[in-house]
Amino acid sequence: MEDTVLEIKHLSKAFAKNKVLDGIDLTVKKGSVIGLMGENGAGKSTMMKCLFGIYARDEGHISLLNKPVNFRNPKEALESGVAMVHQELNQCLDRTVMDNLFLGRYPTRAGVVDEAKMLVESNKLFDSLNMNVNPKTVMRTMSVSQRQMVEIAKAVSYDAKIIVLDEPTSSLTEREVKKLFSIVNDLRAKGVSFIYISHKMDEIFEICDEVAVLRDGKMILSKPVKETNMNELIAAMVGRSLDKRFPDVDNTPGEEILEVRKLSTKFEPVLEDISFKVRKGEIFGLYGLVGAGRSELLETLFGIRTIASGEVFLNNKRLRFRNSKDAMDHSFALVTEERKLNGMFGKDTIKFNTVITNLDGYKKFGLLSNHKMQEAAEREIKTMRTKCVSAEELISALSGGNQQKVIIGKWLERHPDVFLLDEPTRGIDVGAKYEIYQLIIRMAKEGKTILVVSSEMPEILGITNRIAVMSNHKLAGIVNTKETNQEELLRLSAKYL
C-alpha cells in the first residue's frame, strides 16, 4: 500500500520459556498517529526494542516504506528515518542543547567541529518547530519537559518518517501538552507518522487516529479511535472492566501534624515564603505548572535543599534536616519524579533496590541477613503486585510501572509517617495506577501523612483531600478538593506568572 510507512507482521519474541510477544501485527500509515496502549509488562517496550534492533526478533517481518528492514541497532533505525523519544531521557546533561542535537554527527570545517554551523542549524530547527530554545543552554539547567522537547526536535532533525513517543506527556503540564500536540499535528500534516505510547486515555482520543492495545504479548484490539471508547480500551488492557477511574477517598484526616512556616530556600530556584499545615492521615496535593516549585518543595522537606529562612514542625517539634538521612531518621520518605536518575540502582536487583533504604532492619547478630532481605523483597513484590521473574531480577529489566512499584515498596519497608510522592503514577498503566491510588488511600487511613505532586489534573482532583497550588515558586492558594474545580486550579497556577 502506498500510504503505509511501517508494517509489522507476525512479530514474536521470547526470553527462555517466557513468550513476551506472540504474533503481533501493526500497520502505521503516512501522516497518522497510532496510539499504543497496554499495562506495564504487556510487551510495548519489547515490541519497540525489536523494531529498533535492540532485541533480535524470533519470528516475523518488519517493512519500512514497503521494503524489508532488520535494524541491528538504534543508530541504523535513526539513520533510516525511524526515531524514538524515550520516557526516560538519555542525554548528556553537562553538554549544551546543540551538542546533544549533533551528538555522533558533528559538522566539521578543516577537521574542527563547526560550532557556528551547529548554532545556525539548531536555531533553524527550533524556529521550524516554533520552539523557544537557546541552543547554547546546558541541558542540566533545563526542566524535564524542556529536555523532552529537545529530544523531539532531534528526532525531527534526522528527517524522521516515523517517530515513536514513549509517554511524552508524563512530565508536562496542560499548556505544554497542547504545545506538544501542536507540534505533532504540524509534523503529521507534513507526512510524518507517530506511534504514541501512553496510558492517558484522554490524550489517545485527542491526538490519535487509531489505537492498538497489547495484553500479555498479544494484540487484543486495533481499530480507529472514533470506533471505540474508554471502557472498551480499559477492558482490553486489563481484561476486566474498571467501573471507576479513582477509588473512594474515604480517609478521615486527624489533628495537624506537619507545619511549614514562612519557608524560603537558599539556592535557585528559590522558594519564597511558603506556609501550610497538613493533618495526620491527610492526602495533601501539590499542583502547579512544571517549574512552579513543587518538586523543590518536597526536596526541601526531605533535607536535599537548603532552607534560607522559615521553619518546619512535625508533631510541634522543630525540624532542621542537614540531609536526607536526617529526614529518613524522622520517618520521612520521598519517591522522586525521575526514577531512573535518582530513584533506583538500575544495575542491581529488585531485592537490592527494596532493602537499600532499610539495611539496619535486616540484620541478625549485627550482620546482614540474606534470608531477611529475601523475605522483604518477596513481601513487597506481593504487596505491590510487581510483575517479575524473581527478586533476583535486575530492576532495569522491569517495565517503568513495575520499577515504580519496587521504589514505593522500598519505602514501605521503613513504615514512614510522612510520605512525599513526586508524580508517583508517572508512566504507569491504568490498572497499576488504580492499585497505587488504593495504596495511597490505605496509607492515609492508617494515619500516614501524604504530600503528593501530580501534573495530571484529574488525578490531583481524584485522590486528595486538599490541594495547595504553586505558582512561580510561591504558594498561590490552598483549596478543599471537593469544593474546587479545574478552572480554579488553573487560575491559581497562573497567579504569580
MARPAPA-671349 format. One record per residue (C-alpha): residue number from 1; x, y, z; residue in three letters. Coordinates in nm, 3 decimals, always signed. Layout:
<sites>
(NUM (X Y Z) 'ALA') ...
</sites>
This chain:
<sites>
(1 (+0.000 +0.000 +0.000) 'MET') (2 (+0.136 +0.338 -0.099) 'GLU') (3 (+0.038 +0.516 +0.220) 'ASP') (4 (+0.188 +0.251 +0.451) 'THR') (5 (+0.505 +0.372 +0.626) 'VAL') (6 (+0.566 +0.086 +0.869) 'LEU') (7 (+0.431 -0.268 +0.868) 'GLU') (8 (+0.498 -0.526 +1.140) 'ILE') (9 (+0.378 -0.880 +1.065) 'LYS') (10 (+0.361 -1.183 +1.298) 'HIS') (11 (+0.626 -1.044 +1.534) 'LEU') (12 (+0.720 -1.283 +1.816) 'SER') (13 (+0.984 -1.270 +2.087) 'LYS') (14 (+1.055 -1.499 +2.382) 'ALA') (15 (+1.302 -1.495 +2.670) 'PHE') (16 (+1.366 -1.856 +2.770) 'ALA') (17 (+1.015 -2.004 +2.810) 'LYS') (18 (+0.851 -1.665 +2.859) 'ASN') (19 (+0.684 -1.554 +2.533) 'LYS') (20 (+0.674 -1.175 +2.557) 'VAL') (21 (+0.537 -1.108 +2.207) 'LEU') (22 (+0.307 -1.351 +2.026) 'ASP') (23 (+0.230 -1.291 +1.657) 'GLY') (24 (+0.194 -0.911 +1.667) 'ILE') (25 (+0.063 -0.724 +1.360) 'ASP') (26 (+0.076 -0.343 +1.333) 'LEU') (27 (+0.041 -0.108 +1.036) 'THR') (28 (+0.126 +0.264 +1.053) 'VAL') (29 (+0.005 +0.488 +0.771) 'LYS') (30 (+0.171 +0.804 +0.641) 'LYS') (31 (+0.078 +1.116 +0.836) 'GLY') (32 (-0.111 +0.924 +1.104) 'SER') (33 (-0.080 +0.887 +1.480) 'VAL') (34 (-0.143 +0.542 +1.621) 'ILE') (35 (-0.182 +0.505 +1.996) 'GLY') (36 (-0.016 +0.202 +2.154) 'LEU') (37 (-0.161 +0.104 +2.490) 'MET') (38 (-0.127 -0.180 +2.737) 'GLY') (39 (-0.050 -0.248 +3.101) 'GLU') (40 (+0.310 -0.239 +3.221) 'ASN') (41 (+0.463 -0.567 +3.108) 'GLY') (42 (+0.218 -0.611 +2.817) 'ALA') (43 (+0.502 -0.607 +2.563) 'GLY') (44 (+0.507 -0.248 +2.434) 'LYS') (45 (+0.874 -0.186 +2.517) 'SER') (46 (+0.983 -0.525 +2.384) 'THR') (47 (+0.798 -0.457 +2.061) 'MET') (48 (+0.978 -0.123 +2.018) 'MET') (49 (+1.316 -0.280 +2.106) 'LYS') (50 (+1.261 -0.538 +1.832) 'CYS') (51 (+1.182 -0.258 +1.588) 'LEU') (52 (+1.496 -0.063 +1.682) 'PHE') (53 (+1.732 -0.363 +1.672) 'GLY') (54 (+1.798 -0.371 +2.047) 'ILE') (55 (+1.643 -0.720 +2.056) 'TYR') (56 (+1.662 -0.975 +1.773) 'ALA') (57 (+1.311 -1.092 +1.687) 'ARG') (58 (+1.239 -1.465 +1.689) 'ASP') (59 (+0.974 -1.453 +1.417) 'GLU') (60 (+0.806 -1.201 +1.193) 'GLY') (61 (+0.880 -0.932 +0.937) 'HIS') (62 (+0.920 -0.554 +0.951) 'ILE') (63 (+0.886 -0.332 +0.644) 'SER') (64 (+0.960 +0.039 +0.612) 'LEU') (65 (+0.812 +0.209 +0.304) 'LEU') (66 (+0.732 -0.140 +0.168) 'ASN') (67 (+1.095 -0.254 +0.195) 'LYS') (68 (+1.203 -0.523 +0.446) 'PRO') (69 (+1.426 -0.390 +0.724) 'VAL') (70 (+1.621 -0.557 +1.003) 'ASN') (71 (+1.795 -0.285 +1.203) 'PHE') (72 (+2.092 -0.411 +1.403) 'ARG') (73 (+2.090 -0.114 +1.641) 'ASN') (74 (+1.905 +0.215 +1.709) 'PRO') (75 (+2.163 +0.412 +1.508) 'LYS') (76 (+2.067 +0.222 +1.191) 'GLU') (77 (+1.700 +0.284 +1.263) 'ALA') (78 (+1.757 +0.654 +1.323) 'LEU') (79 (+1.957 +0.696 +1.003) 'GLU') (80 (+1.676 +0.518 +0.816) 'SER') (81 (+1.419 +0.766 +0.945) 'GLY') (82 (+1.280 +0.577 +1.247) 'VAL') (83 (+1.328 +0.775 +1.572) 'ALA') (84 (+1.220 +0.731 +1.931) 'MET') (85 (+1.179 +0.976 +2.218) 'VAL') (86 (+1.212 +0.770 +2.535) 'HIS') (87 (+1.020 +0.837 +2.855) 'GLN') (88 (+1.346 +0.808 +3.050) 'GLU') (89 (+1.563 +1.061 +2.865) 'LEU') (90 (+1.920 +0.959 +2.785) 'ASN') (91 (+2.104 +1.286 +2.731) 'GLN') (92 (+2.446 +1.437 +2.803) 'CYS') (93 (+2.329 +1.671 +3.077) 'LEU') (94 (+2.657 +1.861 +3.113) 'ASP') (95 (+2.666 +1.950 +2.742) 'ARG') (96 (+2.465 +2.212 +2.556) 'THR') (97 (+2.143 +2.164 +2.364) 'VAL') (98 (+2.320 +2.181 +2.028) 'MET') (99 (+2.585 +1.931 +2.143) 'ASP') (100 (+2.304 +1.686 +2.218) 'ASN') (101 (+2.135 +1.756 +1.885) 'LEU') (102 (+2.450 +1.681 +1.684) 'PHE') (103 (+2.596 +1.403 +1.900) 'LEU') (104 (+2.758 +1.146 +1.673) 'GLY') (105 (+2.730 +1.365 +1.361) 'ARG') (106 (+2.917 +1.687 +1.436) 'TYR') (107 (+2.967 +1.907 +1.128) 'PRO') (108 (+3.334 +1.987 +1.074) 'THR') (109 (+3.533 +2.251 +0.894) 'ARG') (110 (+3.903 +2.191 +0.825) 'ALA') (111 (+3.890 +1.900 +1.068) 'GLY') (112 (+3.745 +2.109 +1.351) 'VAL') (113 (+3.388 +2.096 +1.485) 'VAL') (114 (+3.193 +2.377 +1.317) 'ASP') (115 (+3.004 +2.526 +1.611) 'GLU') (116 (+2.884 +2.822 +1.406) 'ALA') (117 (+2.705 +2.588 +1.166) 'LYS') (118 (+2.564 +2.391 +1.462) 'MET') (119 (+2.419 +2.711 +1.608) 'LEU') (120 (+2.263 +2.817 +1.277) 'VAL') (121 (+2.113 +2.473 +1.211) 'GLU') (122 (+1.984 +2.443 +1.569) 'SER') (123 (+1.810 +2.781 +1.555) 'ASN') (124 (+1.662 +2.695 +1.215) 'LYS') (125 (+1.530 +2.365 +1.356) 'LEU') (126 (+1.370 +2.525 +1.664) 'PHE') (127 (+1.221 +2.805 +1.453) 'ASP') (128 (+1.059 +2.548 +1.221) 'SER') (129 (+0.901 +2.381 +1.525) 'LEU') (130 (+0.805 +2.712 +1.686) 'ASN') (131 (+1.012 +2.625 +1.994) 'MET') (132 (+1.178 +2.891 +2.205) 'ASN') (133 (+1.506 +2.716 +2.296) 'VAL') (134 (+1.856 +2.861 +2.327) 'ASN') (135 (+2.094 +2.606 +2.163) 'PRO') (136 (+2.375 +2.713 +2.399) 'LYS') (137 (+2.181 +2.621 +2.714) 'THR') (138 (+2.335 +2.343 +2.921) 'VAL') (139 (+2.089 +2.051 +2.938) 'MET') (140 (+2.119 +2.005 +3.315) 'ARG') (141 (+1.971 +2.352 +3.373) 'THR') (142 (+1.653 +2.268 +3.182) 'MET') (143 (+1.333 +2.111 +3.313) 'SER') (144 (+1.238 +1.756 +3.216) 'VAL') (145 (+0.969 +1.893 +2.983) 'SER') (146 (+1.215 +2.125 +2.806) 'GLN') (147 (+1.463 +1.841 +2.761) 'ARG') (148 (+1.185 +1.626 +2.618) 'GLN') (149 (+1.106 +1.894 +2.359) 'MET') (150 (+1.475 +1.898 +2.261) 'VAL') (151 (+1.463 +1.522 +2.208) 'GLU') (152 (+1.159 +1.558 +1.980) 'ILE') (153 (+1.342 +1.828 +1.783) 'ALA') (154 (+1.641 +1.593 +1.750) 'LYS') (155 (+1.417 +1.322 +1.603) 'ALA') (156 (+1.279 +1.572 +1.351) 'VAL') (157 (+1.634 +1.680 +1.258) 'SER') (158 (+1.703 +1.328 +1.130) 'TYR') (159 (+1.419 +1.376 +0.879) 'ASP') (160 (+1.229 +1.100 +1.057) 'ALA') (161 (+0.949 +0.929 +0.867) 'LYS') (162 (+0.814 +0.776 +1.185) 'ILE') (163 (+0.864 +0.892 +1.545) 'ILE') (164 (+0.786 +0.680 +1.849) 'VAL') (165 (+0.682 +0.889 +2.151) 'LEU') (166 (+0.702 +0.693 +2.478) 'ASP') (167 (+0.484 +0.854 +2.747) 'GLU') (168 (+0.571 +1.200 +2.605) 'PRO') (169 (+0.345 +1.398 +2.840) 'THR') (170 (+0.437 +1.225 +3.167) 'SER') (171 (+0.619 +1.538 +3.289) 'SER') (172 (+0.426 +1.805 +3.100) 'LEU') (173 (+0.161 +2.049 +3.219) 'THR') (174 (-0.166 +2.109 +3.034) 'GLU') (175 (-0.012 +2.404 +2.849) 'ARG') (176 (+0.295 +2.205 +2.744) 'GLU') (177 (+0.079 +1.913 +2.632) 'VAL') (178 (-0.108 +2.148 +2.399) 'LYS') (179 (+0.227 +2.269 +2.264) 'LYS') (180 (+0.338 +1.912 +2.203) 'LEU') (181 (+0.012 +1.826 +2.026) 'PHE') (182 (+0.052 +2.134 +1.807) 'SER') (183 (+0.399 +2.011 +1.703) 'ILE') (184 (+0.266 +1.660 +1.637) 'VAL') (185 (-0.018 +1.798 +1.424) 'ASN') (186 (+0.219 +2.019 +1.223) 'ASP') (187 (+0.451 +1.725 +1.154) 'LEU') (188 (+0.157 +1.497 +1.074) 'ARG') (189 (+0.045 +1.748 +0.812) 'ALA') (190 (+0.394 +1.717 +0.659) 'LYS') (191 (+0.357 +1.338 +0.634) 'GLY') (192 (+0.542 +1.233 +0.949) 'VAL') (193 (+0.386 +0.933 +1.128) 'SER') (194 (+0.382 +0.864 +1.502) 'PHE') (195 (+0.350 +0.569 +1.736) 'ILE') (196 (+0.216 +0.729 +2.053) 'TYR') (197 (+0.270 +0.513 +2.365) 'ILE') (198 (+0.060 +0.640 +2.653) 'SER') (199 (-0.152 +0.535 +2.949) 'HIS') (200 (-0.355 +0.856 +2.933) 'LYS') (201 (-0.691 +0.781 +2.775) 'MET') (202 (-0.789 +1.144 +2.718) 'ASP') (203 (-0.477 +1.203 +2.508) 'GLU') (204 (-0.532 +0.893 +2.295) 'ILE') (205 (-0.877 +1.019 +2.198) 'PHE') (206 (-0.749 +1.372 +2.135) 'GLU') (207 (-0.437 +1.314 +1.924) 'ILE') (208 (-0.456 +0.961 +1.775) 'CYS') (209 (-0.621 +0.838 +1.456) 'ASP') (210 (-0.602 +0.471 +1.553) 'GLU') (211 (-0.537 +0.277 +1.873) 'VAL') (212 (-0.382 -0.064 +1.934) 'ALA') (213 (-0.390 -0.247 +2.269) 'VAL') (214 (-0.144 -0.514 +2.383) 'LEU') (215 (-0.212 -0.756 +2.668) 'ARG') (216 (+0.021 -1.036 +2.773) 'ASP') (217 (+0.215 -1.011 +2.448) 'GLY') (218 (-0.087 -1.036 +2.218) 'LYS') (219 (-0.263 -0.771 +2.009) 'MET') (220 (-0.606 -0.757 +2.173) 'ILE') (221 (-0.757 -0.462 +1.988) 'LEU') (222 (-0.671 -0.248 +1.685) 'SER') (223 (-0.921 -0.001 +1.539) 'LYS') (224 (-0.983 +0.366 +1.457) 'PRO') (225 (-1.019 +0.583 +1.769) 'VAL') (226 (-1.361 +0.702 +1.655) 'LYS') (227 (-1.492 +0.345 +1.671) 'GLU') (228 (-1.402 +0.275 +2.035) 'THR') (229 (-1.445 +0.426 +2.382) 'ASN') (230 (-1.267 +0.447 +2.716) 'MET') (231 (-1.445 +0.149 +2.870) 'ASN') (232 (-1.357 -0.077 +2.577) 'GLU') (233 (-0.991 +0.026 +2.593) 'LEU') (234 (-0.968 -0.033 +2.969) 'ILE') (235 (-1.134 -0.373 +2.935) 'ALA') (236 (-0.892 -0.465 +2.653) 'ALA') (237 (-0.590 -0.354 +2.861) 'MET') (238 (-0.670 -0.514 +3.195) 'VAL') (239 (-0.901 -0.797 +3.087) 'GLY') (240 (-1.176 -0.663 +3.307) 'ARG') (241 (-1.392 -0.352 +3.339) 'SER') (242 (-1.290 -0.074 +3.577) 'LEU') (243 (-1.610 +0.088 +3.698) 'ASP') (244 (-1.437 +0.397 +3.837) 'LYS') (245 (-1.120 +0.579 +3.747) 'ARG') (246 (-1.042 +0.661 +4.111) 'PHE') (247 (-1.124 +0.476 +4.434) 'PRO') (248 (-1.332 +0.645 +4.702) 'ASP') (249 (-1.121 +0.885 +4.907) 'VAL') (250 (-1.269 +0.773 +5.239) 'ASP') (251 (-0.985 +0.858 +5.477) 'ASN') (252 (-1.057 +1.083 +5.776) 'THR') (253 (-0.772 +1.329 +5.846) 'PRO') (254 (-0.697 +1.389 +6.214) 'GLY') (255 (-0.503 +1.655 +6.402) 'GLU') (256 (-0.247 +1.884 +6.239) 'GLU') (257 (+0.087 +1.705 +6.238) 'ILE') (258 (+0.312 +1.886 +5.985) 'LEU') (259 (+0.354 +2.263 +5.968) 'GLU') (260 (+0.560 +2.461 +5.719) 'VAL') (261 (+0.603 +2.821 +5.833) 'ARG') (262 (+0.733 +3.103 +5.605) 'LYS') (263 (+0.971 +2.865 +5.426) 'LEU') (264 (+1.223 +3.007 +5.177) 'SER') (265 (+1.520 +2.829 +5.018) 'THR') (266 (+1.875 +2.939 +4.957) 'LYS') (267 (+1.966 +2.837 +4.603) 'PHE') (268 (+1.796 +2.871 +4.263) 'GLU') (269 (+1.517 +2.808 +4.201) 'PRO') (270 (+1.428 +2.990 +4.525) 'VAL') (271 (+1.105 +2.907 +4.708) 'LEU') (272 (+0.951 +3.213 +4.872) 'GLU') (273 (+0.759 +3.244 +5.200) 'ASP') (274 (+0.562 +2.919 +5.187) 'ILE') (275 (+0.331 +2.830 +5.476) 'SER') (276 (+0.081 +2.547 +5.519) 'PHE') (277 (-0.033 +2.278 +5.763) 'LYS') (278 (-0.108 +1.913 +5.692) 'VAL') (279 (-0.308 +1.677 +5.911) 'ARG') (280 (-0.235 +1.323 +6.016) 'LYS') (281 (-0.386 +1.079 +5.767) 'GLY') (282 (-0.441 +1.353 +5.506) 'GLU') (283 (-0.368 +1.330 +5.133) 'ILE') (284 (-0.238 +1.679 +5.054) 'PHE') (285 (-0.195 +1.752 +4.683) 'GLY') (286 (+0.058 +1.988 +4.527) 'LEU') (287 (-0.040 +2.121 +4.185) 'TYR') (288 (+0.111 +2.380 +3.953) 'GLY') (289 (+0.283 +2.424 +3.621) 'LEU') (290 (+0.614 +2.247 +3.562) 'VAL') (291 (+0.879 +2.471 +3.718) 'GLY') (292 (+0.639 +2.613 +3.979) 'ALA') (293 (+0.849 +2.472 +4.263) 'GLY') (294 (+0.655 +2.160 +4.363) 'ARG') (295 (+0.949 +1.916 +4.340) 'SER') (296 (+1.177 +2.171 +4.506) 'GLU') (297 (+0.936 +2.194 +4.798) 'LEU') (298 (+0.939 +1.816 +4.851) 'LEU') (299 (+1.318 +1.809 +4.822) 'GLU') (300 (+1.346 +2.086 +5.083) 'THR') (301 (+1.121 +1.897 +5.324) 'LEU') (302 (+1.339 +1.589 +5.268) 'PHE') (303 (+1.663 +1.772 +5.350) 'GLY') (304 (+1.803 +1.777 +4.996) 'ILE') (305 (+1.774 +2.156 +4.954) 'ARG') (306 (+1.898 +2.419 +5.199) 'THR') (307 (+1.648 +2.629 +5.394) 'ILE') (308 (+1.733 +3.001 +5.393) 'ALA') (309 (+1.459 +3.104 +5.634) 'SER') (310 (+1.143 +2.967 +5.787) 'GLY') (311 (+1.067 +2.658 +5.991) 'GLU') (312 (+0.925 +2.306 +5.960) 'VAL') (313 (+0.749 +2.136 +6.252) 'PHE') (314 (+0.644 +1.773 +6.296) 'LEU') (315 (+0.428 +1.699 +6.600) 'ASN') (316 (+0.509 +2.052 +6.725) 'ASN') (317 (+0.880 +1.969 +6.719) 'LYS') (318 (+1.101 +2.197 +6.508) 'ARG') (319 (+1.295 +2.009 +6.239) 'LEU') (320 (+1.620 +2.114 +6.074) 'ARG') (321 (+1.739 +1.842 +5.841) 'PHE') (322 (+2.101 +1.863 +5.726) 'ARG') (323 (+2.049 +1.589 +5.469) 'ASN') (324 (+1.807 +1.320 +5.354) 'SER') (325 (+1.941 +1.073 +5.616) 'LYS') (326 (+1.812 +1.311 +5.886) 'ASP') (327 (+1.472 +1.317 +5.713) 'ALA') (328 (+1.463 +0.937 +5.693) 'MET') (329 (+1.552 +0.912 +6.063) 'ASP') (330 (+1.248 +1.132 +6.136) 'HIS') (331 (+1.025 +0.893 +5.937) 'SER') (332 (+1.009 +1.088 +5.609) 'PHE') (333 (+1.011 +0.910 +5.271) 'ALA') (334 (+1.050 +1.056 +4.920) 'LEU') (335 (+0.955 +0.897 +4.587) 'VAL') (336 (+1.133 +1.114 +4.327) 'THR') (337 (+0.995 +1.218 +3.989) 'GLU') (338 (+1.275 +1.071 +3.777) 'GLU') (339 (+1.314 +0.714 +3.898) 'ARG') (340 (+1.597 +0.631 +3.658) 'LYS') (341 (+1.804 +0.935 +3.754) 'LEU') (342 (+1.770 +0.933 +4.132) 'ASN') (343 (+1.512 +0.678 +4.240) 'GLY') (344 (+1.678 +0.341 +4.187) 'MET') (345 (+2.001 +0.149 +4.127) 'PHE') (346 (+1.944 +0.041 +3.767) 'GLY') (347 (+2.229 -0.211 +3.754) 'LYS') (348 (+2.117 -0.401 +4.062) 'ASP') (349 (+1.838 -0.641 +4.155) 'THR') (350 (+1.484 -0.592 +4.279) 'ILE') (351 (+1.597 -0.727 +4.616) 'LYS') (352 (+1.884 -0.479 +4.643) 'PHE') (353 (+1.657 -0.187 +4.549) 'ASN') (354 (+1.394 -0.299 +4.800) 'THR') (355 (+1.624 -0.328 +5.102) 'VAL') (356 (+1.873 -0.047 +5.038) 'ILE') (357 (+1.689 +0.218 +5.244) 'THR') (358 (+1.640 -0.005 +5.549) 'ASN') (359 (+1.954 -0.218 +5.590) 'LEU') (360 (+1.952 -0.194 +5.971) 'ASP') (361 (+1.617 -0.371 +5.969) 'GLY') (362 (+1.760 -0.686 +5.811) 'TYR') (363 (+2.047 -0.755 +6.048) 'LYS') (364 (+2.091 -1.064 +6.263) 'LYS') (365 (+2.364 -1.067 +6.528) 'PHE') (366 (+2.498 -0.744 +6.376) 'GLY') (367 (+2.530 -0.887 +6.024) 'LEU') (368 (+2.304 -0.851 +5.723) 'LEU') (369 (+2.073 -1.149 +5.690) 'SER') (370 (+2.018 -1.258 +5.330) 'ASN') (371 (+1.710 -1.451 +5.447) 'HIS') (372 (+1.553 -1.136 +5.595) 'LYS') (373 (+1.635 -0.934 +5.282) 'MET') (374 (+1.483 -1.203 +5.060) 'GLN') (375 (+1.170 -1.206 +5.276) 'GLU') (376 (+1.142 -0.825 +5.249) 'ALA') (377 (+1.179 -0.828 +4.870) 'ALA') (378 (+0.922 -1.105 +4.827) 'GLU') (379 (+0.684 -0.929 +5.069) 'ARG') (380 (+0.691 -0.605 +4.867) 'GLU') (381 (+0.664 -0.789 +4.534) 'ILE') (382 (+0.344 -0.945 +4.666) 'LYS') (383 (+0.213 -0.625 +4.826) 'THR') (384 (+0.276 -0.414 +4.516) 'MET') (385 (+0.181 -0.691 +4.269) 'ARG') (386 (+0.507 -0.637 +4.084) 'THR') (387 (+0.538 -0.835 +3.760) 'LYS') (388 (+0.880 -1.001 +3.766) 'CYS') (389 (+1.055 -1.337 +3.739) 'VAL') (390 (+1.206 -1.323 +4.088) 'SER') (391 (+1.356 -1.086 +4.346) 'ALA') (392 (+1.696 -1.151 +4.185) 'GLU') (393 (+1.588 -0.998 +3.852) 'GLU') (394 (+1.756 -0.669 +3.757) 'LEU') (395 (+1.525 -0.374 +3.819) 'ILE') (396 (+1.627 -0.234 +3.479) 'SER') (397 (+1.461 -0.539 +3.316) 'ALA') (398 (+1.121 -0.434 +3.452) 'LEU') (399 (+0.871 -0.204 +3.283) 'SER') (400 (+0.858 +0.154 +3.411) 'GLY') (401 (+0.546 +0.093 +3.617) 'GLY') (402 (+0.690 -0.213 +3.786) 'ASN') (403 (+1.010 -0.021 +3.863) 'GLN') (404 (+0.794 +0.239 +4.035) 'GLN') (405 (+0.626 -0.032 +4.241) 'LYS') (406 (+0.967 -0.152 +4.365) 'VAL') (407 (+1.063 +0.206 +4.458) 'ILE') (408 (+0.744 +0.262 +4.658) 'ILE') (409 (+0.790 -0.080 +4.817) 'GLY') (410 (+1.137 +0.004 +4.947) 'LYS') (411 (+0.992 +0.300 +5.139) 'TRP') (412 (+0.704 +0.094 +5.274) 'LEU') (413 (+0.967 -0.124 +5.441) 'GLU') (414 (+1.058 +0.177 +5.660) 'ARG') (415 (+0.697 +0.242 +5.767) 'HIS') (416 (+0.724 +0.622 +5.720) 'PRO') (417 (+0.491 +0.870 +5.890) 'ASP') (418 (+0.528 +1.137 +5.617) 'VAL') (419 (+0.526 +1.015 +5.257) 'PHE') (420 (+0.639 +1.263 +4.989) 'LEU') (421 (+0.531 +1.142 +4.643) 'LEU') (422 (+0.653 +1.327 +4.331) 'ASP') (423 (+0.449 +1.217 +4.027) 'GLU') (424 (+0.400 +0.865 +4.173) 'PRO') (425 (+0.200 +0.732 +3.876) 'THR') (426 (+0.415 +0.878 +3.601) 'ARG') (427 (+0.434 +0.629 +3.314) 'GLY') (428 (+0.212 +0.373 +3.485) 'ILE') (429 (-0.081 +0.196 +3.321) 'ASP') (430 (-0.442 +0.244 +3.423) 'VAL') (431 (-0.468 -0.080 +3.622) 'GLY') (432 (-0.146 -0.018 +3.817) 'ALA') (433 (-0.245 +0.345 +3.874) 'LYS') (434 (-0.566 +0.232 +4.043) 'TYR') (435 (-0.364 +0.000 +4.268) 'GLU') (436 (-0.133 +0.287 +4.368) 'ILE') (437 (-0.432 +0.514 +4.435) 'TYR') (438 (-0.573 +0.242 +4.662) 'GLN') (439 (-0.234 +0.214 +4.835) 'LEU') (440 (-0.217 +0.593 +4.893) 'ILE') (441 (-0.568 +0.599 +5.041) 'ILE') (442 (-0.494 +0.292 +5.256) 'ARG') (443 (-0.177 +0.453 +5.392) 'MET') (444 (-0.374 +0.768 +5.476) 'ALA') (445 (-0.635 +0.559 +5.658) 'LYS') (446 (-0.351 +0.402 +5.856) 'GLU') (447 (-0.255 +0.752 +5.974) 'GLY') (448 (+0.030 +0.834 +5.735) 'LYS') (449 (+0.053 +1.193 +5.615) 'THR') (450 (+0.092 +1.211 +5.237) 'ILE') (451 (+0.205 +1.501 +5.018) 'LEU') (452 (+0.159 +1.415 +4.651) 'VAL') (453 (+0.273 +1.612 +4.344) 'VAL') (454 (+0.085 +1.548 +4.020) 'SER') (455 (+0.069 +1.723 +3.684) 'SER') (456 (-0.248 +1.532 +3.595) 'GLU') (457 (-0.542 +1.746 +3.698) 'MET') (458 (-0.798 +1.461 +3.709) 'PRO') (459 (-0.557 +1.270 +3.934) 'GLU') (460 (-0.493 +1.555 +4.178) 'ILE') (461 (-0.871 +1.610 +4.199) 'LEU') (462 (-0.941 +1.239 +4.224) 'GLY') (463 (-0.722 +1.125 +4.515) 'ILE') (464 (-0.666 +1.420 +4.752) 'THR') (465 (-0.838 +1.587 +5.047) 'ASN') (466 (-0.690 +1.932 +4.988) 'ARG') (467 (-0.472 +2.086 +4.716) 'ILE') (468 (-0.200 +2.350 +4.750) 'ALA') (469 (-0.137 +2.528 +4.420) 'VAL') (470 (+0.215 +2.657 +4.344) 'MET') (471 (+0.286 +2.945 +4.106) 'SER') (472 (+0.635 +3.071 +4.023) 'ASN') (473 (+0.787 +2.924 +4.345) 'HIS') (474 (+0.520 +3.077 +4.569) 'LYS') (475 (+0.209 +2.929 +4.727) 'LEU') (476 (-0.087 +3.065 +4.532) 'ALA') (477 (-0.359 +2.913 +4.747) 'GLY') (478 (-0.497 +2.605 +4.922) 'ILE') (479 (-0.837 +2.461 +4.830) 'VAL') (480 (-1.058 +2.177 +4.951) 'ASN') (481 (-1.068 +1.915 +4.677) 'THR') (482 (-1.444 +1.857 +4.697) 'LYS') (483 (-1.512 +2.231 +4.666) 'GLU') (484 (-1.281 +2.317 +4.374) 'THR') (485 (-1.259 +2.251 +4.000) 'ASN') (486 (-1.009 +2.256 +3.713) 'GLN') (487 (-1.075 +2.622 +3.634) 'GLU') (488 (-0.984 +2.737 +3.987) 'GLU') (489 (-0.664 +2.526 +3.986) 'LEU') (490 (-0.556 +2.676 +3.653) 'LEU') (491 (-0.634 +3.027 +3.772) 'ARG') (492 (-0.426 +2.982 +4.089) 'LEU') (493 (-0.138 +2.819 +3.898) 'SER') (494 (-0.107 +3.137 +3.687) 'ALA') (495 (-0.141 +3.378 +3.983) 'LYS') (496 (+0.225 +3.493 +4.003) 'TYR') (497 (+0.328 +3.450 +3.639) 'LEU') 
</sites>
